[in-house]
Amino acid sequence: MIPIGDNNPTRRFPVVNWILIVLNILIFIVETQQGNDFIIRWSFIPIRLTAMVRGEEEVLVLMTIVSAMFLHAGIGHIFGNLLFLWIFGDNVEDAFGHLPYLFFYLVCGMGATLIQYATDPLSRIPNLGASGAISGVLAAYMILYPGAMVRLAIWPIVLLIGTIPVPALLLIGVWFLMQLASGFQTLGAMMDQGGVAYWAHIGGFVIGVVLVWFFRPRRPRSPGYA
């Protein structure tokens, strides 16, 4: 099931959202040229932060909490993240304003990383990706525009009847419940081979739910998307 768009128009060009999309793509291109050493250096590795707290690592480790948000593990990883950012981020930026949206995005991403860190502070698995920040964007979209219809492509049904409109509240709500279920399954498990950082998704979403009440616009939104 792949969301491919929504029926929620914006009033202004989402300049920050597009900057984030382009920046992620450019950094991904750099990744492919620099190789694994570049990825390991700029990914967030939990045990490094634990070592820093103990005085065994440089404070520069804190930079990876931000830099890791712009790294991705492969084409599928970056495509999925940026697809969701493209569909949902423009409306959230439209509601918040450009700079508040950027601040919201970064705080959700950093908070998501720290919540994932709390589940296993001794992990040596690199954490990377924009998923935590985008989870916060999804939370904001769900609260701001619960009735907006998202066009969902379900294979192979899409070949027969096209896309299916689904309310944002239902689509994003089910997505979050799936992350929550998967996250609890990973607690206490040995994730030495890596995998999906479900608690980053959960953390980013919860932070987004909290922050949206501080960032949401005071002026009424279009009745069609209330």
C-alpha positions as CSV (number, residue, x, y, z in Angstrom):
1,M,0.0,0.0,0.0
2,I,1.6,3.3,-1.2
3,P,0.2,6.8,-0.6
4,I,0.7,8.8,-3.8
5,G,-0.9,12.1,-3.0
6,D,-3.7,13.9,-1.1
7,N,-6.5,16.4,-1.9
8,N,-5.2,19.0,0.4
9,P,-4.1,22.2,-1.4
10,T,-1.6,24.6,0.0
11,R,-1.7,28.5,0.0
12,R,2.1,29.0,-0.4
13,F,5.1,27.2,-1.9
14,P,6.6,24.8,0.7
15,V,10.2,26.1,0.3
16,V,11.5,24.4,3.4
17,N,10.0,21.1,2.6
18,W,11.6,21.1,-0.8
19,I,14.9,22.2,0.6
20,L,14.8,19.2,3.0
21,I,13.9,16.8,0.1
22,V,16.7,18.1,-2.1
23,L,19.2,18.1,0.8
24,N,18.4,14.5,1.6
25,I,18.9,13.5,-2.1
26,L,22.2,15.4,-2.4
27,I,23.6,13.8,0.8
28,F,22.5,10.4,-0.4
29,I,24.5,11.0,-3.6
30,V,27.5,11.9,-1.5
31,E,27.0,8.7,0.5
32,T,27.1,6.5,-2.6
33,Q,30.4,8.1,-3.5
34,Q,32.1,8.1,-0.1
35,G,31.0,4.6,1.0
36,N,30.5,3.0,4.4
37,D,33.2,5.0,6.2
38,F,31.2,8.2,5.6
39,I,28.0,6.6,6.7
40,I,29.5,5.2,9.9
41,R,31.1,8.5,10.7
42,W,28.0,10.6,10.5
43,S,25.4,8.1,11.7
44,F,24.2,8.1,15.2
45,I,25.6,5.1,17.1
46,P,24.1,4.8,20.6
47,I,27.2,3.5,22.3
48,R,29.1,6.6,21.2
49,L,26.7,8.8,23.1
50,T,27.0,6.6,26.2
51,A,30.7,6.8,25.9
52,M,30.5,10.6,25.7
53,V,28.4,10.8,28.8
54,R,31.1,8.7,30.6
55,G,33.8,11.1,29.3
56,E,35.2,8.5,26.9
57,E,34.2,10.2,23.6
58,E,34.3,13.7,22.2
59,V,31.3,16.1,22.5
60,L,31.2,16.2,18.7
61,V,29.2,12.9,18.9
62,L,26.2,15.2,19.5
63,M,26.4,16.4,15.9
64,T,25.5,12.9,14.7
65,I,22.0,13.3,16.3
66,V,21.4,15.8,13.5
67,S,23.6,14.5,10.7
68,A,22.0,11.0,10.9
69,M,18.7,12.5,10.0
70,F,20.0,13.2,6.5
71,L,21.5,9.8,5.8
72,H,19.7,6.7,4.3
73,A,20.5,3.1,4.0
74,G,19.5,2.6,0.3
75,I,17.2,3.7,-2.5
76,G,14.1,2.1,-1.0
77,H,14.8,3.8,2.4
78,I,15.2,7.3,1.0
79,F,12.3,6.9,-1.6
80,G,9.8,5.9,1.1
81,N,10.8,8.6,3.5
82,L,10.8,11.4,0.9
83,L,7.5,10.2,-0.6
84,F,5.8,10.7,2.8
85,L,7.6,14.0,3.3
86,W,6.5,15.2,-0.1
87,I,2.9,14.3,0.4
88,F,2.4,15.4,4.0
89,G,5.1,18.0,4.7
90,D,3.9,20.8,2.4
91,N,0.6,21.1,4.3
92,V,2.2,21.1,7.7
93,E,4.7,23.8,6.6
94,D,1.7,25.8,5.1
95,A,0.0,25.6,8.5
96,F,3.1,26.4,10.7
97,G,5.1,28.8,8.5
98,H,8.5,28.2,7.0
99,L,10.9,28.6,10.0
100,P,8.6,27.1,12.6
101,Y,8.1,24.1,10.4
102,L,11.9,23.6,10.1
103,F,12.3,23.9,13.9
104,F,9.4,21.4,14.4
105,Y,11.0,19.0,11.9
106,L,14.4,19.1,13.5
107,V,13.1,18.7,17.1
108,C,11.0,15.7,16.1
109,G,13.9,14.1,14.4
110,M,16.4,14.7,17.3
111,G,13.9,13.6,19.9
112,A,13.1,10.5,17.9
113,T,16.8,9.6,17.8
114,L,17.1,10.0,21.6
115,I,14.0,7.9,22.3
116,Q,15.4,5.1,20.1
117,Y,18.7,5.5,22.0
118,A,17.0,5.0,25.3
119,T,15.8,1.6,24.2
120,D,19.4,0.3,23.9
121,P,22.1,2.8,25.0
122,L,24.9,0.2,24.3
123,S,23.9,-0.6,20.8
124,R,26.6,-0.4,18.1
125,I,24.1,-0.4,15.3
126,P,24.2,2.9,13.3
127,N,20.9,4.8,13.4
128,L,20.2,6.8,10.3
129,G,17.3,8.2,8.3
130,A,14.7,10.9,8.3
131,S,11.9,8.6,9.6
132,G,11.7,10.1,13.1
133,A,11.3,13.6,11.8
134,I,8.8,12.6,9.2
135,S,6.8,10.7,11.8
136,G,6.4,14.0,13.6
137,V,5.2,15.5,10.4
138,L,2.6,12.7,10.0
139,A,1.4,13.3,13.5
140,A,0.9,17.0,12.8
141,Y,-0.9,16.3,9.5
142,M,-3.2,13.8,11.2
143,I,-4.2,16.4,13.9
144,L,-4.4,19.4,11.6
145,Y,-6.2,17.6,8.7
146,P,-7.8,14.4,9.9
147,G,-10.5,14.5,7.2
148,A,-8.1,15.1,4.3
149,M,-8.3,12.3,1.8
150,V,-5.0,10.5,0.9
151,R,-4.9,8.6,-2.4
152,L,-3.7,5.1,-1.7
153,A,-2.4,2.8,-4.3
154,I,-2.9,-0.9,-3.4
155,W,-1.2,-3.4,-5.7
156,P,-2.7,-4.9,-7.8
157,I,-6.1,-3.3,-7.1
158,V,-4.7,0.0,-8.5
159,L,-4.6,-1.6,-12.0
160,L,-8.3,-2.3,-11.9
161,I,-9.9,0.6,-10.1
162,G,-7.1,3.1,-9.6
163,T,-6.3,4.7,-6.2
164,I,-8.5,4.5,-3.2
165,P,-9.1,7.7,-1.1
166,V,-8.5,7.1,2.6
167,P,-9.0,9.7,5.4
168,A,-5.7,10.9,6.9
169,L,-6.8,10.0,10.4
170,L,-7.4,6.4,9.5
171,L,-4.3,5.9,7.3
172,I,-1.8,7.6,9.7
173,G,-3.6,6.2,12.8
174,V,-3.3,2.6,11.5
175,W,0.4,3.3,10.5
176,F,1.2,4.5,14.1
177,L,-0.5,1.4,15.7
178,M,1.6,-0.8,13.4
179,Q,4.8,1.0,14.6
180,L,3.7,0.7,18.2
181,A,3.0,-3.1,17.9
182,S,6.3,-3.7,16.2
183,G,8.2,-1.5,18.6
184,F,7.0,-3.5,21.6
185,Q,8.1,-6.7,19.9
186,T,11.6,-5.3,19.6
187,L,12.0,-4.5,23.3
188,G,14.5,-6.8,24.9
189,A,15.3,-8.4,21.6
190,M,18.9,-8.6,20.4
191,M,19.0,-6.3,17.4
192,D,22.6,-7.0,16.5
193,Q,21.8,-7.2,12.8
194,G,20.0,-3.8,12.6
195,G,16.5,-3.3,11.3
196,V,13.8,-0.7,11.4
197,A,14.1,1.8,14.3
198,Y,10.5,1.5,15.3
199,W,11.0,3.5,18.5
200,A,12.3,6.4,16.5
201,H,9.1,6.3,14.6
202,I,7.0,6.1,17.7
203,G,9.1,8.8,19.5
204,G,8.9,11.2,16.6
205,F,5.2,10.7,16.3
206,V,4.5,11.3,20.0
207,I,6.7,14.4,20.0
208,G,4.8,15.7,17.0
209,V,1.5,15.1,18.7
210,V,2.7,17.2,21.6
211,L,4.4,20.0,19.6
212,V,1.6,20.5,17.1
213,W,-0.5,22.2,19.8
214,F,2.2,24.9,20.1
215,F,2.8,25.3,16.4
216,R,-0.8,25.0,15.0
217,P,-2.2,28.1,13.4
218,R,-4.5,30.4,15.4
219,R,-6.5,31.3,12.2
220,P,-9.2,28.8,11.2
221,R,-8.3,26.3,8.4
222,S,-10.4,25.5,5.4
223,P,-13.6,23.9,6.4
224,G,-13.0,21.1,4.0
225,Y,-10.1,19.8,6.0
226,A,-11.2,20.5,9.6
